[in-house]
Amino acid sequence: MIGSEEPLGRTIYKISHEILHRCFEKGNFHAKTMVLLEMVSHFRWDAKVVLVLAAFITSYGIFWLIQQLKFDNVLALSLAILKRLPRDITMFDPKFKALTSLINSLVKVTKLVVMMVSLPVSHDHKAMAITNSKIYMATYWIIRSILECTSQITDLRSMRHQQVCLNAKIVAAWALYSLGNKLNSLCPDLEEQIDTSLQAKLVTIFKDKHTDNQEVLHTLFSWKIELPFKNHSSQKKIDIFELKNKIVILLISKPELLPLDKLLFLVQQTYDHPKHKQIEENYAILWVPIPSANEWSLDEKRTFEFYSSSLPWFSVRQPWALNSAVVNFIKEEWNFKEEALMVVLDENGMVTNSNAMDMVWIWGAKAFPFSISREKELWEQEKWSLELIINEISPLLTNGVEEGQNLCIYGSENIEWIREFTAKMKKIKNAGIRLQLVYVGCRNSTKQTMQNILDIINQEQLSTSLTSEKIHFFWFRLESIKRSVAHEKNTDKIAKEVAEFLDFGENKEGWAVLGRGSSTDLMKLSGENVAELFLGAIEETLKTSLPSEPGNHTDLVPYEEGLIERSVICGVCKRPMKKFVVYKCDVAAE
């Protein structure tokens, strides 16, 4: 009897010694298996198989180490002679191939037994009896296979000086392959039982209260792999403990993740966001790729390896090894189809948001901790303004909004309209009105059309503009706002405004919106006469920032045709200026 309180190494040594001792005894393998089972009877069933496998691997490892080093290491050669091992083992290649295959099967079935033992206890006595019988049967064949493997290795000593006939080698290899087939035949039943039990556990685990997120992460990701995650930068294998006490965002997607432009936007909204540094210790993004088919293709694996090594978040290290019950749960309970989603688990492993994707598109890291309650809180604080429309899309826009500048965003696919509009807006600016003019394109423009327009705007210096990628983000984010507010109460005004804005942006002829920072006073105009309409309305739009009293300011403006008839706005107090004609004497002409 092995003492359960003794050191683990001592226990493994005793089991290893017992295995070797039984292999030199006469008798059938069934009887020897039962003796070894009795020896470890007081251990749990998962501990039984792990200890016996560890004892075998220890002996087998020493054997292979001696074989590999004996030609270069005197000590290894001495041990080989002492253990009476054959000098040349190439003649036993068929046996060792069968042995390697059997060991792989042993490890696989052992893992399945460990998983089955750790499943929650069923209150259905009949179902529990069936589960236990499968565990007992698998344990028996694991131990019996280990005894036969060890016996085959020890038989090498008696063959040291003998010429082994071909038939003997074939028979030995066949015996090992037969054991491997027996073990493999047990796997489907064990896996089905595990899937059924795991599916039931997944349903209940998110209803139970936990002190941390470790049980949830283990159930989802650690059934088959001990270090289930990897770090993007070092490619280091990561344990679930690394995510303890953190909010974990499960980024669930296809292996292709997202189109490149959206992928770059996601990085911008998370790891490149100004607020990321403040919260990076408190949350982590974990990428969980799931293919459309049940099996991973070679191309999908290559795509996963590329993205998981390039993008700044944790990844499941071997997503193709995820339990089918977990994959089915994600698809059915979290409604994963084709579109990427972000499931948020709090520090205790509870789901606080079944899809925070729109939150991240809209607010980025500002949305931390990315829960449904946080989304509601953010919408209660928001109002329809340029600040909401633009929010961190580009420093060019964000700085202007934060500084309270007058900002005009516009779009068109008609380059002549753009030339006319920007020329008239420049005249408005020249009249003393501080105004930033930025091209943001039209909704649903083709990439080629957009790029052609941008090239002309930049070449002719008509105005500043967003890049084609930023223009795509701009409209994509507005669509996220539309989806997000649809779930919230008391956001009818924003829902109405964003829907109108998206329709407004469909006008390919031309449109423009003028506003300032967080002000809710926005002026929207579209069509051919936008610039003329702005001229008449812009004074009204700017009245909120005028001083209570007019100032006493003078501005000398060079003469230009039509200047007398036109209004001129003071650059300081933003009020219309009185016009006087000043004549300058040309001394040189006299």
C-alpha positions as CSV (number, residue, x, y, z in Angstrom):
1,M,0.0,0.0,0.0
2,I,1.3,3.4,-1.0
3,G,1.0,6.1,1.7
4,S,-1.0,9.0,0.4
5,E,0.9,11.5,2.6
6,E,4.3,10.6,1.2
7,P,6.1,12.8,-1.3
8,L,4.9,12.6,-4.9
9,G,8.3,11.6,-6.2
10,R,8.4,8.7,-3.8
11,T,4.9,7.5,-4.8
12,I,5.9,7.6,-8.5
13,Y,9.1,5.7,-7.8
14,K,7.2,2.9,-6.0
15,I,4.7,2.5,-8.8
16,S,7.5,2.4,-11.3
17,H,9.3,-0.3,-9.3
18,E,6.0,-2.3,-9.1
19,I,5.5,-2.1,-12.8
20,L,9.0,-3.4,-13.6
21,H,8.6,-6.1,-10.9
22,R,5.3,-7.3,-12.5
23,C,6.9,-7.4,-16.0
24,F,9.5,-10.0,-14.9
25,E,6.8,-12.2,-13.3
26,K,5.0,-14.9,-15.1
27,G,1.3,-14.7,-15.4
28,N,-1.3,-12.9,-17.6
29,F,-1.6,-9.2,-17.9
30,H,-5.1,-9.1,-16.5
31,A,-4.0,-10.4,-13.2
32,K,-1.0,-8.0,-13.1
33,T,-3.3,-5.1,-14.0
34,M,-5.6,-5.9,-11.1
35,V,-2.6,-6.1,-8.7
36,L,-1.5,-2.6,-9.8
37,L,-5.1,-1.3,-9.5
38,E,-5.2,-2.5,-5.9
39,M,-1.9,-0.8,-5.2
40,V,-3.4,2.6,-6.2
41,S,-6.9,1.9,-5.0
42,H,-7.1,4.7,-2.4
43,F,-6.4,7.4,-5.0
44,R,-9.0,9.1,-7.1
45,W,-9.5,7.7,-10.5
46,D,-7.9,10.6,-12.3
47,A,-4.9,10.4,-9.9
48,K,-4.6,6.6,-10.5
49,V,-4.1,7.0,-14.3
50,V,-1.9,10.1,-13.9
51,L,0.4,8.4,-11.4
52,V,0.8,5.2,-13.3
53,L,1.4,7.1,-16.6
54,A,4.0,9.3,-14.8
55,A,5.7,6.2,-13.4
56,F,5.9,4.6,-16.9
57,I,7.1,7.8,-18.6
58,T,9.9,8.1,-16.1
59,S,11.3,4.7,-16.9
60,Y,10.7,5.1,-20.6
61,G,12.3,8.5,-20.6
62,I,15.5,7.1,-18.9
63,F,15.6,4.3,-21.5
64,W,15.4,6.8,-24.5
65,L,17.9,9.2,-22.9
66,I,20.5,6.4,-22.5
67,Q,19.9,5.2,-26.1
68,Q,20.4,8.7,-27.5
69,L,23.5,9.6,-25.5
70,K,25.4,6.3,-25.3
71,F,27.5,6.9,-28.4
72,D,28.7,10.3,-27.1
73,N,28.6,10.0,-23.4
74,V,30.6,7.4,-21.4
75,L,28.2,7.4,-18.5
76,A,25.3,6.6,-20.8
77,L,27.2,3.9,-22.5
78,S,28.1,2.3,-19.1
79,L,24.4,2.4,-18.1
80,A,23.4,0.8,-21.4
81,I,25.9,-2.0,-20.7
82,L,24.8,-2.3,-17.1
83,K,21.1,-2.5,-18.2
84,R,22.0,-5.0,-21.0
85,L,20.4,-2.9,-23.7
86,P,21.1,-3.8,-27.3
87,R,23.8,-1.8,-29.0
88,D,21.9,-1.4,-32.2
89,I,18.1,-0.9,-31.9
90,T,17.4,0.0,-35.6
91,M,16.2,-3.6,-36.0
92,F,13.4,-2.8,-33.6
93,D,12.1,0.3,-35.5
94,P,8.6,-1.3,-36.2
95,K,8.2,-1.9,-32.5
96,F,9.2,1.6,-31.5
97,K,6.9,3.2,-34.1
98,A,4.0,1.1,-32.6
99,L,5.2,2.0,-29.1
100,T,5.2,5.8,-29.9
101,S,1.7,5.5,-31.4
102,L,0.5,3.6,-28.3
103,I,2.0,6.2,-25.9
104,N,0.1,9.0,-27.8
105,S,-3.1,7.1,-27.3
106,L,-2.3,6.5,-23.6
107,V,-1.8,10.3,-23.1
108,K,-5.0,11.1,-25.0
109,V,-7.2,8.6,-23.0
110,T,-5.6,9.7,-19.7
111,K,-6.5,13.3,-20.4
112,L,-10.1,12.2,-21.2
113,V,-10.3,10.3,-17.9
114,V,-9.0,13.4,-16.0
115,M,-11.6,15.6,-17.7
116,M,-14.5,13.1,-16.9
117,V,-13.6,12.9,-13.3
118,S,-13.6,16.7,-13.0
119,L,-17.1,17.0,-14.4
120,P,-19.9,18.0,-12.0
121,V,-21.6,15.1,-10.2
122,S,-24.9,14.2,-11.8
123,H,-28.0,13.6,-9.6
124,D,-29.2,11.0,-12.2
125,H,-27.9,7.7,-10.6
126,K,-28.3,5.8,-13.8
127,A,-26.3,8.4,-15.8
128,M,-23.7,8.5,-13.1
129,A,-23.3,4.7,-13.1
130,I,-22.7,4.8,-16.9
131,T,-20.1,7.6,-16.5
132,N,-18.3,5.7,-13.8
133,S,-18.2,2.4,-15.8
134,K,-16.6,4.3,-18.7
135,I,-14.0,5.7,-16.3
136,Y,-13.2,2.3,-14.8
137,M,-12.9,0.6,-18.2
138,A,-10.6,3.3,-19.5
139,T,-8.4,3.2,-16.4
140,Y,-8.1,-0.6,-16.7
141,W,-6.9,-0.4,-20.3
142,I,-4.5,2.4,-19.6
143,I,-2.8,0.4,-16.8
144,R,-2.8,-2.8,-18.8
145,S,-1.3,-1.0,-21.9
146,I,1.5,0.5,-19.7
147,L,2.3,-3.0,-18.3
148,E,2.6,-4.4,-21.8
149,C,4.6,-1.5,-23.1
150,T,7.1,-1.9,-20.2
151,S,7.2,-5.6,-20.9
152,Q,8.2,-5.0,-24.5
153,I,11.0,-2.7,-23.5
154,T,12.4,-5.1,-20.9
155,D,12.3,-7.9,-23.5
156,L,15.0,-6.0,-25.3
157,R,17.5,-7.2,-22.7
158,S,16.9,-10.9,-23.6
159,M,17.4,-10.0,-27.3
160,R,20.7,-8.4,-26.9
161,H,22.8,-11.2,-28.4
162,Q,20.0,-12.8,-30.4
163,Q,19.1,-12.5,-34.1
164,V,15.5,-11.5,-33.9
165,C,13.4,-13.0,-36.7
166,L,11.1,-10.8,-38.8
167,N,8.0,-12.6,-37.6
168,A,8.9,-11.9,-33.9
169,K,9.2,-8.2,-34.7
170,I,5.9,-8.1,-36.6
171,V,4.1,-9.9,-33.7
172,A,5.5,-7.5,-31.1
173,A,4.5,-4.4,-33.2
174,W,1.1,-5.9,-33.9
175,A,0.5,-6.4,-30.1
176,L,1.2,-2.7,-29.4
177,Y,-0.9,-1.5,-32.3
178,S,-3.8,-3.7,-31.1
179,L,-3.6,-2.0,-27.7
180,G,-3.5,1.4,-29.3
181,N,-6.6,0.6,-31.3
182,K,-8.3,-0.6,-28.2
183,L,-7.6,2.7,-26.4
184,N,-8.6,4.7,-29.4
185,S,-11.9,2.9,-29.6
186,L,-12.7,4.1,-26.1
187,C,-12.3,7.8,-27.1
188,P,-15.6,8.5,-28.9
189,D,-17.7,7.4,-25.9
190,L,-15.6,9.3,-23.5
191,E,-15.6,12.5,-25.6
192,E,-19.4,12.2,-26.1
193,Q,-19.9,11.9,-22.4
194,I,-17.6,14.9,-21.7
195,D,-19.4,17.0,-24.3
196,T,-22.8,16.2,-22.8
197,S,-21.7,17.0,-19.3
198,L,-19.7,20.0,-20.3
199,Q,-22.6,21.5,-22.2
200,A,-24.8,21.2,-19.1
201,K,-22.0,22.8,-16.9
202,L,-21.6,25.7,-19.3
203,V,-25.3,26.5,-19.0
204,T,-25.2,26.6,-15.2
205,I,-21.8,28.1,-14.6
206,F,-22.9,31.5,-15.8
207,K,-25.8,31.5,-13.4
208,D,-23.8,30.6,-10.3
209,K,-21.8,33.1,-8.3
210,H,-18.0,32.9,-8.2
211,T,-15.3,34.5,-6.2
212,D,-13.1,35.0,-9.4
213,N,-13.1,34.2,-13.1
214,Q,-10.9,31.1,-12.9
215,E,-13.5,28.4,-12.9
216,V,-15.3,30.0,-15.9
217,L,-12.0,30.4,-17.9
218,H,-11.0,26.9,-17.0
219,T,-14.3,25.5,-18.2
220,L,-14.2,27.4,-21.4
221,F,-10.5,26.9,-22.3
222,S,-8.5,24.6,-20.0
223,W,-10.1,21.3,-20.5
224,K,-7.5,20.0,-23.0
225,I,-4.6,22.5,-22.6
226,E,-2.9,23.5,-19.4
227,L,-1.5,26.8,-20.8
228,P,-4.4,27.7,-23.1
229,F,-3.4,31.3,-24.1
230,K,-0.4,33.0,-25.7
231,N,1.0,36.5,-25.5
232,H,1.1,38.4,-28.8
233,S,4.6,39.9,-28.3
234,S,6.6,37.1,-26.7
235,Q,4.5,34.2,-27.9
236,K,4.8,33.0,-24.3
237,K,2.3,30.3,-23.2
238,I,-0.1,31.9,-20.7
239,D,-2.1,30.2,-17.9
240,I,-5.6,31.3,-17.0
241,F,-4.2,32.7,-13.7
242,E,-2.7,35.6,-15.8
243,L,-6.3,36.9,-16.3
244,K,-7.4,36.6,-12.7
245,N,-9.1,39.7,-11.2
246,K,-9.4,41.2,-14.7
247,I,-12.3,42.1,-16.9
248,V,-11.9,39.7,-19.9
249,I,-13.3,40.6,-23.3
250,L,-13.7,37.6,-25.5
251,L,-13.2,38.7,-29.0
252,I,-15.0,35.9,-30.9
253,S,-14.6,35.9,-34.7
254,K,-13.7,33.9,-37.7
255,P,-10.0,33.1,-38.1
256,E,-9.8,36.0,-40.6
257,L,-10.9,38.2,-37.7
258,L,-12.0,41.5,-39.5
259,P,-11.4,43.3,-42.7
260,L,-8.0,45.2,-42.4
261,D,-9.6,48.7,-42.1
262,K,-11.9,47.6,-39.3
263,L,-9.1,45.7,-37.6
264,L,-6.9,48.9,-37.6
265,F,-9.9,50.8,-36.2
266,L,-10.3,48.2,-33.4
267,V,-6.7,48.6,-32.4
268,Q,-7.1,52.4,-32.5
269,Q,-10.2,52.2,-30.3
270,T,-8.5,49.9,-27.7
271,Y,-4.7,49.7,-27.4
272,D,-4.0,53.0,-29.2
273,H,-6.8,54.9,-27.4
274,P,-5.7,57.8,-25.2
275,K,-7.4,56.2,-22.1
276,H,-5.9,52.8,-22.6
277,K,-2.9,53.4,-20.3
278,Q,-5.3,54.2,-17.5
279,I,-7.1,50.9,-17.6
280,E,-4.7,48.4,-19.2
281,E,-3.9,46.6,-15.9
282,N,-7.6,46.0,-15.3
283,Y,-8.8,44.3,-18.5
284,A,-7.6,42.1,-21.3
285,I,-8.8,41.2,-24.7
286,L,-8.7,37.5,-25.5
287,W,-9.2,36.5,-29.2
288,V,-11.2,33.3,-29.7
289,P,-11.3,32.4,-33.4
290,I,-13.9,29.9,-34.6
291,P,-14.2,28.7,-38.2
292,S,-17.4,28.2,-40.1
293,A,-16.7,24.5,-40.7
294,N,-16.1,22.0,-38.0
295,E,-12.5,21.4,-39.0
296,W,-9.7,24.0,-39.4
297,S,-8.2,24.3,-42.9
298,L,-4.4,24.9,-43.3
299,D,-5.1,28.4,-44.6
300,E,-7.1,29.2,-41.5
301,K,-4.4,28.0,-39.2
302,R,-1.8,30.1,-41.1
303,T,-4.1,33.2,-40.9
304,F,-4.6,32.6,-37.2
305,E,-0.8,32.3,-36.5
306,F,-0.2,35.5,-38.4
307,Y,-2.8,37.6,-36.6
308,S,-2.1,36.1,-33.2
309,S,1.5,37.1,-33.5
310,S,0.8,40.6,-34.8
311,L,-2.1,42.0,-32.9
312,P,-1.9,43.4,-29.3
313,W,-4.0,41.0,-27.3
314,F,-4.1,37.5,-25.9
315,S,-5.1,34.6,-28.1
316,V,-6.3,31.1,-27.5
317,R,-3.1,29.2,-28.2
318,Q,-4.7,26.2,-30.1
319,P,-8.3,27.2,-31.0
320,W,-8.7,24.0,-33.1
321,A,-8.4,22.1,-29.8
322,L,-11.4,23.8,-28.2
323,N,-14.0,21.4,-27.0
324,S,-16.9,21.0,-29.4
325,A,-19.3,21.7,-26.5
326,V,-17.6,25.1,-25.9
327,V,-17.8,26.0,-29.6
328,N,-21.5,25.0,-29.7
329,F,-22.2,27.0,-26.6
330,I,-20.6,30.1,-28.1
331,K,-22.6,29.7,-31.3
332,E,-26.0,29.0,-29.6
333,E,-25.9,30.9,-26.3
334,W,-23.9,33.9,-27.5
335,N,-25.4,33.9,-31.0
336,F,-22.1,33.8,-32.8
337,K,-22.7,33.5,-36.6
338,E,-20.3,35.2,-38.9
339,E,-19.9,38.7,-37.5
340,A,-17.3,39.3,-34.8
341,L,-18.6,40.0,-31.3
342,M,-17.1,40.9,-27.9
343,V,-18.5,39.0,-24.9
344,V,-17.5,40.8,-21.6
345,L,-16.8,38.8,-18.5
346,D,-16.3,40.7,-15.2
347,E,-13.7,39.8,-12.5
348,N,-16.0,37.0,-11.3
349,G,-16.5,35.5,-14.7
350,M,-20.1,36.7,-15.1
351,V,-21.3,37.9,-18.5
352,T,-21.9,41.7,-18.2
353,N,-22.4,42.3,-21.9
354,S,-23.1,39.7,-24.6
355,N,-21.7,42.0,-27.3
356,A,-19.7,45.2,-26.5
357,M,-18.6,45.6,-30.1
358,D,-20.6,48.8,-30.8
359,M,-19.5,50.3,-27.5
360,V,-15.9,49.9,-28.5
361,W,-16.5,51.3,-32.0
362,I,-18.3,54.4,-30.5
363,W,-16.3,55.2,-27.4
364,G,-13.2,53.0,-27.4
365,A,-11.4,52.5,-24.1
366,K,-13.7,55.2,-22.6
367,A,-16.4,52.5,-22.5
368,F,-14.5,50.6,-19.7
369,P,-15.7,48.3,-18.0
370,F,-17.8,47.6,-21.2
371,S,-20.9,46.5,-19.4
372,I,-24.5,47.0,-20.3
373,S,-24.9,49.3,-17.4
374,R,-21.9,51.4,-18.5
375,E,-23.4,51.7,-22.0
376,K,-26.6,53.0,-20.5
377,E,-24.6,55.5,-18.3
378,L,-22.7,56.8,-21.4
379,W,-25.9,57.4,-23.4
380,E,-27.4,59.3,-20.4
381,Q,-24.4,61.6,-20.7
382,E,-24.4,62.1,-24.4
383,K,-26.2,64.6,-26.6
384,W,-26.3,65.0,-30.4
385,S,-23.3,67.2,-31.2
386,L,-20.2,67.3,-33.4
387,E,-18.3,65.9,-30.3
388,L,-20.4,62.7,-30.5
389,I,-20.3,62.5,-34.3
390,I,-16.5,62.8,-34.5
391,N,-15.2,61.4,-31.1
392,E,-11.5,60.4,-31.6
393,I,-11.9,59.5,-35.3
394,S,-9.0,61.8,-36.1
395,P,-6.8,64.2,-34.1
396,L,-7.5,66.8,-36.9
397,L,-11.2,66.8,-35.9
398,T,-10.9,66.0,-32.2
399,N,-8.6,69.0,-31.5
400,G,-11.0,71.3,-33.3
401,V,-13.9,70.1,-31.3
402,E,-12.1,70.2,-28.0
403,E,-10.9,73.8,-28.7
404,G,-14.5,74.8,-29.5
405,Q,-13.7,75.9,-33.0
406,N,-16.3,76.3,-35.7
407,L,-16.1,73.2,-37.7
408,C,-17.7,72.4,-41.0
409,I,-17.7,68.8,-42.3
410,Y,-18.9,68.2,-45.8
411,G,-19.2,65.5,-48.5
412,S,-19.8,65.2,-52.2
413,E,-18.9,63.0,-55.2
414,N,-19.2,66.0,-57.5
415,I,-15.8,67.6,-57.8
416,E,-17.2,70.8,-59.4
417,W,-19.6,71.2,-56.5
418,I,-16.6,70.7,-54.1
419,R,-14.5,73.4,-55.9
420,E,-17.4,75.9,-55.9
421,F,-18.3,75.1,-52.2
422,T,-14.7,75.3,-50.9
423,A,-14.0,78.5,-52.8
424,K,-17.1,80.3,-51.3
425,M,-16.3,78.9,-47.8
426,K,-12.7,80.3,-48.1
427,K,-14.3,83.7,-48.7
428,I,-16.3,83.3,-45.5
429,K,-13.1,82.5,-43.7
430,N,-11.4,85.4,-45.3
431,A,-14.1,87.6,-43.9
432,G,-12.7,86.9,-40.5
433,I,-14.7,83.9,-39.4
434,R,-12.5,81.2,-37.8
435,L,-13.7,78.0,-39.5
436,Q,-12.2,74.6,-40.0
437,L,-13.4,72.9,-43.2
438,V,-12.9,69.1,-43.4
439,Y,-14.0,66.6,-46.2
440,V,-15.5,63.4,-44.8
441,G,-17.0,61.9,-48.0
442,C,-20.4,60.4,-48.6
443,R,-21.9,57.3,-47.1
444,N,-21.5,54.2,-49.2
445,S,-19.1,55.8,-51.7
446,T,-17.0,53.3,-53.6
447,K,-13.3,53.2,-52.6
448,Q,-12.1,54.3,-56.0
449,T,-14.5,57.2,-56.2
450,M,-13.5,58.4,-52.8
451,Q,-9.8,58.1,-53.5
452,N,-10.2,60.1,-56.7
453,I,-11.9,62.9,-54.9
454,L,-9.3,62.9,-52.1
455,D,-6.5,63.1,-54.6
456,I,-8.0,66.2,-56.3
457,I,-8.8,67.9,-53.0
458,N,-5.2,67.4,-51.8
459,Q,-3.6,68.3,-55.1
460,E,-5.6,71.6,-55.4
461,Q,-5.5,72.2,-51.7
462,L,-9.3,72.8,-51.6
463,S,-9.6,71.9,-47.9
464,T,-8.3,69.5,-45.3
465,S,-9.7,65.9,-45.4
466,L,-9.8,62.6,-43.7
467,T,-7.9,59.7,-45.2
468,S,-10.0,57.1,-47.1
469,E,-9.6,54.7,-44.1
470,K,-10.8,57.4,-41.6
471,I,-13.7,58.3,-43.8
472,H,-14.8,54.6,-43.7
473,F,-14.4,54.6,-39.9
474,F,-16.5,57.8,-39.7
475,W,-19.5,56.3,-41.4
476,F,-19.1,52.9,-39.8
477,R,-19.0,54.4,-36.3
478,L,-22.2,56.4,-37.0
479,E,-23.9,53.1,-38.0
480,S,-22.7,51.7,-34.6
481,I,-24.3,54.6,-32.9
482,K,-27.6,53.9,-34.7
483,R,-27.5,50.2,-33.5
484,S,-26.5,51.1,-30.0
485,V,-29.2,53.7,-29.3
486,A,-31.9,51.4,-30.6
487,H,-31.5,49.4,-27.4
488,E,-31.6,52.4,-25.0
489,K,-34.5,54.3,-23.5
490,N,-34.6,58.1,-23.5
491,T,-32.3,58.3,-26.6
492,D,-35.1,59.1,-29.1
493,K,-33.6,62.4,-30.1
494,I,-30.1,60.9,-30.8
495,A,-31.7,57.9,-32.6
496,K,-33.7,60.3,-34.8
497,E,-30.7,62.6,-35.5
498,V,-28.3,59.8,-36.4
499,A,-30.8,58.2,-38.7
500,E,-31.3,61.5,-40.4
501,F,-27.6,62.1,-40.6
502,L,-27.0,58.8,-42.3
503,D,-29.7,59.5,-44.8
504,F,-28.3,63.0,-45.2
505,G,-24.8,61.5,-46.0
506,E,-26.3,59.6,-48.9
507,N,-26.5,62.8,-50.9
508,K,-23.8,62.4,-53.5
509,E,-24.4,65.9,-55.0
510,G,-23.2,67.7,-51.8
511,W,-24.0,68.3,-48.2
512,A,-22.4,70.1,-45.2
513,V,-22.9,70.4,-41.4
514,L,-21.6,73.3,-39.3
515,G,-21.3,73.3,-35.6
516,R,-19.1,73.8,-32.6
517,G,-17.7,71.3,-30.0
518,S,-20.3,70.0,-27.7
519,S,-23.0,72.4,-28.8
520,T,-26.3,70.8,-29.9
521,D,-26.9,73.6,-32.4
522,L,-25.9,72.1,-35.7
523,M,-26.7,73.5,-39.2
524,K,-27.3,71.0,-41.9
525,L,-27.6,71.9,-45.6
526,S,-27.5,69.9,-48.8
527,G,-27.8,70.5,-52.5
528,E,-26.4,72.9,-55.0
529,N,-26.7,76.2,-53.1
530,V,-25.2,75.1,-49.8
531,A,-22.5,77.9,-49.8
532,E,-25.1,80.6,-50.5
533,L,-27.4,79.3,-47.8
534,F,-24.4,79.2,-45.3
535,L,-23.7,82.9,-46.0
536,G,-27.1,83.8,-44.9
537,A,-27.4,81.5,-41.9
538,I,-23.8,81.5,-40.6
539,E,-24.3,84.7,-38.6
540,E,-27.2,83.2,-36.7
541,T,-25.3,80.1,-36.0
542,L,-22.4,82.0,-34.5
543,K,-24.5,84.4,-32.3
544,T,-24.1,82.2,-29.2
545,S,-20.5,83.1,-29.0
546,L,-20.7,86.9,-29.6
547,P,-19.7,89.3,-26.8
548,S,-22.6,91.2,-25.2
549,E,-21.3,94.5,-26.5
550,P,-19.7,95.3,-29.9
551,G,-16.0,96.1,-29.8
552,N,-14.0,99.0,-31.4
553,H,-11.8,97.2,-34.0
554,T,-10.4,98.3,-37.3
555,D,-9.4,96.1,-40.2
556,L,-7.9,97.3,-43.4
557,V,-8.9,95.1,-46.3
558,P,-7.4,95.5,-49.8
559,Y,-10.0,96.4,-52.4
560,E,-11.6,93.7,-54.4
561,E,-14.5,93.7,-56.8
562,G,-17.8,93.1,-55.1
563,L,-16.4,93.9,-51.6
564,I,-18.6,97.0,-51.1
565,E,-21.8,95.0,-51.5
566,R,-20.6,92.1,-49.3
567,S,-20.9,91.8,-45.5
568,V,-17.6,91.6,-43.6
569,I,-17.4,89.9,-40.1
570,C,-15.1,91.2,-37.4
571,G,-12.4,88.6,-36.7
572,V,-12.5,89.5,-32.9
573,C,-16.1,90.1,-31.9
574,K,-17.7,88.2,-34.8
575,R,-20.1,91.1,-35.6
576,P,-20.8,92.7,-39.0
577,M,-18.4,95.6,-39.5
578,K,-19.2,99.1,-40.8
579,K,-17.5,99.9,-44.1
580,F,-15.5,103.0,-44.9
581,V,-13.4,103.7,-48.0
582,V,-9.8,104.8,-47.3
583,Y,-7.7,106.4,-50.0
584,K,-4.0,106.3,-49.9
585,C,-1.9,109.0,-51.6
586,D,0.5,107.6,-54.1
587,V,3.6,109.8,-53.5
588,A,5.6,108.2,-56.3
589,A,2.9,109.2,-58.8
590,E,3.4,112.9,-58.0
